[in-house]
Structures are given as structure tokens and as C-alpha cells.
Amino acid sequence: MIFSEALFPASILPYPLSLIAEGLPFTYLMRASRAALISDSWTLYVTSMASLALGGIILLAVGIVAFSYAERSARARGFIDKKVM
């Protein structure tokens, strides 16, 4: 939450951390909720929600691939379905 504009804007963070903040879907959720509550601009709200959905889908796909790889690796090594007495 520290890097997601929940407490302060990501633009004041140092260079590597601001890139991380721009990649987090929660950052776009914070921007969308601020746009819906404070701003009169629907463009910012819709853009932020679209970025949130896209980032969420990308992170979901990366998570599924990582889980699948870890599960296959564990099955190949025999760590899954091993009987322990």
C-alpha cells in the first residue's frame, strides 16, 4: 500500500520505486476512486479502471503460470502425493 498512492503520490518516490508503483494495479484503483469522488472527469476514472483490469489480468496470468510451474516441478521431484508415515 505504501507504493500504491494510498498515502502519497507515486511521483514523489525515487526512480525505481516510482516504476514499481506504476505497475501495481492497486495504484490504479486509488486513482479511480479519487477520480470518482473528487474529480469531475470520467475520462480519468475510465482510464484508471481499464488499467486496473488489464494489470489484474496480467498479474493473474503470471500467477497461474508460476503456480503451474511450481506444481509440475514439485510433482517431478516427488514432493506432491508423497506418503509420509
SULDAVEN-V237364 format. One record per run of one state. SS is the DSSP state (A for helix, B for strand, O for the rest). FROM is the first residue (numbers start at 1). TO is the last residue. If there is no record, write none. Layout:
# SULDAVEN-V237364
ss=SS from=FROM to=TO
ss=SS from=FROM to=TO
This chain:
# SULDAVEN-V237364
ss=O from=1 to=9
ss=A from=10 to=12
ss=O from=13 to=14
ss=A from=15 to=23
ss=O from=24 to=24
ss=A from=25 to=37
ss=O from=38 to=41
ss=A from=42 to=77
ss=O from=78 to=85
